[in-house]
Amino acid sequence: MPKVDKKVKKIAIAASVVIAVGVVAFGFIAVGFTAALDDFVFFALLAVITPIAVLNYIDFRWKKAVDEHLPDLFRSMVQAQETGMTLPKALEDAAKRDYGPLTAELKKMTIQISWGSNFEETLLAFGKRVGTVLTLRTVPMIIEANRSGGRVEKVFDPLGKFVQSTLMMEKERKTQTRPYIVIIYIALFVFLFTIVLLFKTFFTSIEGTPLLVTATASPAGLERTFMHLTIIQGFFGGLVAGKMGEGSISAGFKHSSVMMVLGWLALRLFL
């Protein structure tokens, strides 16, 4: 997957907000300030969340692919330096191989070095451009190893093992937190089942006439209230799932989108 620049994210967010405002404005003109306006607000909220969720997922997959190829890159540089190559030359040799999305970044670095850019500045620019936690941690180590001189390849071998162990720990953490994400989805389904059960048994009779109606709460009003509660639970439940699963609240927008759509469909189909 390609890298998503911050500029693209800002443009997408701005466009999504404009579309959402347009949807709400159209809904207000079409149906006024009535219960039907809720659907327009719901789709406007989806118009804001969905593009952010898609871009965050694409960016996450790109960064994950970069991190997964870092150990292979370090092993390649160790082998190149053992043959007598300098660190910039080893980097240039590594850029000729396939390291997924990392290859394009390596080629940028070799081009910058060939144009006379300082090796350390090139590495710092690489770390800032990629922006993953592992690259930001390993770049300073590579710079210090280059400054110290000597057998720099001795640094890359443990550095590759460090990256590999970090990736394994991250996979283990995701495996352990996956059941809790499932519990969040199950909680939404239980909530929806309870709402449908209440409406089918307590709020309406077999003939469809209201059983439990008060002066302040009609079945239509209760249905609208439960719809609002479902959307709120789906939105914030998705954010919690993203924080638990990937360590980032913004990563939960995809869960929020899925849970909100499931909740909206369930209430629209069964109530």
C-alpha distance (Angstrom), angle and dihedral (degrees) to the residues before:
residue distance angle dihedral
M1 . . .
P2 3.83 . .
K3 3.77 125.0 .
V4 3.80 115.6 -98.8
D5 3.80 112.7 -138.8
K6 3.78 121.3 -142.7
K7 3.80 89.2 -118.9
V8 3.80 90.7 58.5
K9 3.80 90.2 50.0
K10 3.80 91.9 51.5
I11 3.81 91.8 49.1
A12 3.81 91.3 48.0
I13 3.80 92.2 49.3
A14 3.80 92.1 48.3
A15 3.81 91.9 48.5
S16 3.81 91.1 47.2
V17 3.79 92.1 52.3
V18 3.82 91.1 49.7
I19 3.82 90.9 50.2
A20 3.81 91.3 47.1
V21 3.81 92.2 51.4
G22 3.81 89.1 48.6
V23 3.81 91.8 51.3
V24 3.82 92.5 50.1
A25 3.81 91.8 45.9
F26 3.81 91.6 49.7
G27 3.80 90.7 48.1
F28 3.79 92.0 50.5
I29 3.81 90.8 50.8
A30 3.81 92.2 46.0
V31 3.82 102.5 44.2
G32 3.78 105.0 7.1
F33 3.78 123.8 -143.0
T34 3.81 94.7 -28.0
A35 3.79 137.0 120.3
A36 3.82 89.7 -89.8
L37 3.81 88.3 66.9
D38 3.82 88.4 71.4
D39 3.80 91.2 74.5
F40 3.79 91.6 53.5
V41 3.80 90.4 49.7
F42 3.80 89.7 48.8
F43 3.80 93.4 52.8
A44 3.79 90.3 44.4
L45 3.81 88.9 55.1
L46 3.79 89.7 49.6
A47 3.80 89.7 50.1
V48 3.80 88.8 58.7
I49 3.81 98.6 41.6
T50 3.81 102.0 40.4
P51 3.84 99.3 61.1
I52 3.81 90.3 46.7
A53 3.81 90.2 49.4
V54 3.82 92.9 49.4
L55 3.82 94.3 47.1
N56 3.81 92.2 45.7
Y57 3.79 90.5 50.8
I58 3.83 92.7 49.4
D59 3.81 90.8 47.7
F60 3.80 91.2 46.7
R61 3.82 92.2 52.1
W62 3.82 90.4 48.9
K63 3.79 93.6 50.6
K64 3.80 91.2 45.2
A65 3.81 90.4 53.3
V66 3.81 90.4 49.9
D67 3.81 92.4 51.5
E68 3.80 92.8 46.8
H69 3.83 91.5 55.5
L70 3.81 95.2 48.3
P71 3.86 94.7 87.3
D72 3.82 90.3 51.8
L73 3.80 90.1 50.1
F74 3.80 92.7 51.3
R75 3.80 92.0 48.8
S76 3.79 89.7 50.5
M77 3.81 91.6 50.7
V78 3.81 91.2 49.1
Q79 3.80 90.5 53.7
A80 3.81 91.6 46.7
Q81 3.81 93.6 49.8
E82 3.78 91.8 47.6
T83 3.81 86.7 62.6
G84 3.81 90.1 56.3
M85 3.81 102.1 -94.6
T86 3.78 121.3 145.1
L87 3.78 119.7 -119.7
P88 3.85 95.4 -101.5
K89 3.81 90.1 45.9
A90 3.82 91.0 49.0
L91 3.79 88.3 51.2
E92 3.79 90.7 51.0
D93 3.80 90.5 50.1
A94 3.82 91.0 49.7
A95 3.82 90.6 52.6
K96 3.82 88.8 65.9
R97 3.81 91.6 64.1
D98 3.76 131.9 74.9
Y99 3.80 114.3 -97.4
G100 3.78 98.0 152.6
P101 3.81 114.1 -119.0
L102 3.81 88.8 -9.2
T103 3.82 90.5 71.0
A104 3.81 93.3 68.7
E105 3.81 90.4 51.9
L106 3.81 91.4 49.4
K107 3.80 90.6 51.7
K108 3.81 90.0 51.9
M109 3.80 89.4 52.5
T110 3.82 93.6 49.9
I111 3.81 90.5 48.8
Q112 3.81 91.3 50.7
I113 3.81 90.8 49.3
S114 3.82 91.7 48.1
W115 3.80 88.8 53.7
G116 3.79 89.9 57.3
S117 3.80 101.0 -95.3
N118 3.79 117.3 152.8
F119 3.81 113.8 -99.8
E120 3.80 93.8 -130.1
E121 3.80 92.7 47.8
T122 3.79 89.4 50.0
L123 3.81 91.2 52.8
L124 3.80 92.2 47.8
A125 3.81 90.3 49.9
F126 3.80 89.1 49.5
G127 3.81 92.3 52.4
K128 3.79 92.3 47.3
R129 3.80 92.2 46.4
V130 3.81 95.6 49.7
G131 3.78 94.9 37.3
T132 3.80 100.0 -170.5
V133 3.79 119.4 143.4
L134 3.81 92.7 -117.8
T135 3.80 95.2 51.0
L136 3.81 91.6 47.7
R137 3.80 88.5 52.6
T138 3.80 98.2 44.0
V139 3.83 99.9 42.8
P140 3.85 94.6 68.1
M141 3.82 89.4 48.7
I142 3.80 91.2 52.7
I143 3.80 91.1 48.5
E144 3.81 92.7 50.4
A145 3.80 91.2 47.0
N146 3.80 90.1 51.6
R147 3.82 91.2 49.6
S148 3.79 93.5 49.1
G149 3.81 92.5 52.9
G150 3.79 122.6 -162.5
R151 3.79 121.1 96.6
V152 3.78 99.7 -9.5
E153 3.80 91.8 176.0
K154 3.81 88.5 74.3
V155 3.80 87.6 67.7
F156 3.80 96.0 51.4
D157 3.80 95.5 55.0
P158 3.84 96.0 60.3
L159 3.80 89.0 36.1
G160 3.80 90.1 59.1
K161 3.81 90.5 48.0
F162 3.80 89.8 49.8
V163 3.81 91.4 53.0
Q164 3.80 91.5 45.8
S165 3.81 92.9 51.0
T166 3.82 90.7 46.8
L167 3.80 90.9 53.3
M168 3.80 90.7 48.6
M169 3.80 91.2 50.8
E170 3.81 90.1 49.6
K171 3.81 91.1 52.0
E172 3.79 90.4 48.2
R173 3.80 91.0 50.3
K174 3.81 91.3 51.7
T175 3.78 90.7 48.5
Q176 3.79 90.9 52.9
T177 3.82 94.7 46.6
R178 3.82 95.8 45.2
P179 3.86 93.5 86.1
Y180 3.81 89.8 55.5
I181 3.81 90.5 53.7
V182 3.79 88.7 51.9
I183 3.81 89.1 51.2
I184 3.83 89.8 55.9
Y185 3.81 90.2 54.8
I186 3.81 91.3 45.3
A187 3.82 89.6 51.6
L188 3.81 89.2 55.6
F189 3.81 91.9 49.6
V190 3.82 91.3 48.9
F191 3.81 89.6 49.9
L192 3.82 91.1 50.7
F193 3.80 92.5 46.0
T194 3.80 90.2 51.2
I195 3.80 92.0 50.9
V196 3.80 93.3 48.9
L197 3.80 91.0 46.2
L198 3.81 91.7 51.4
F199 3.78 92.8 51.1
K200 3.78 94.6 44.8
T201 3.81 95.0 48.2
F202 3.82 111.9 22.8
F203 3.79 109.4 21.7
T204 3.82 98.3 45.9
S205 3.78 134.0 28.8
I206 3.79 127.2 -134.9
E207 3.81 90.0 -88.4
G208 3.80 90.2 51.7
T209 3.82 96.9 -109.2
P210 3.80 117.5 135.1
L211 3.81 116.5 -97.2
L212 3.80 101.6 179.1
V213 3.79 106.7 40.3
T214 3.76 126.4 147.4
A215 3.76 133.2 178.7
T216 3.79 90.9 -98.4
A217 3.80 102.5 35.5
S218 3.80 125.3 50.8
P219 3.82 124.4 173.8
A220 3.82 89.4 -106.0
G221 3.80 91.4 51.1
L222 3.78 92.0 46.9
E223 3.80 90.8 48.4
R224 3.80 89.9 53.6
T225 3.80 91.6 47.8
F226 3.80 92.6 50.6
M227 3.80 90.1 47.9
H228 3.81 89.4 55.9
L229 3.80 91.1 47.9
T230 3.81 91.2 49.5
I231 3.80 92.8 51.9
I232 3.81 91.0 47.6
Q233 3.81 92.6 48.6
G234 3.79 92.0 46.7
F235 3.80 92.9 49.2
F236 3.79 98.6 47.6
G237 3.81 93.6 35.2
G238 3.81 88.1 57.2
L239 3.80 91.4 51.3
V240 3.80 90.3 51.9
A241 3.81 90.4 48.8
G242 3.80 90.6 52.1
K243 3.79 92.6 49.3
M244 3.79 92.3 49.1
G245 3.79 97.0 42.0
E246 3.81 103.5 39.3
G247 3.79 103.6 11.0
S248 3.80 94.2 -115.0
I249 3.80 131.1 97.3
S250 3.81 91.4 -150.0
A251 3.82 88.6 57.7
G252 3.80 87.5 63.8
F253 3.81 94.1 67.3
K254 3.80 90.4 88.3
H255 3.81 90.1 53.9
S256 3.80 89.8 46.4
S257 3.80 91.5 52.7
V258 3.81 92.8 49.6
M259 3.81 94.9 45.5
M260 3.80 93.7 45.9
V261 3.81 92.4 50.3
L262 3.82 91.8 47.0
G263 3.80 91.4 49.5
W264 3.80 93.7 47.0
L265 3.81 92.8 48.2
A266 3.81 92.9 46.8
L267 3.79 94.2 52.7
R268 3.79 93.6 42.4
L269 3.81 92.7 50.1
F270 3.80 101.6 40.2
L271 3.82 105.1 32.4
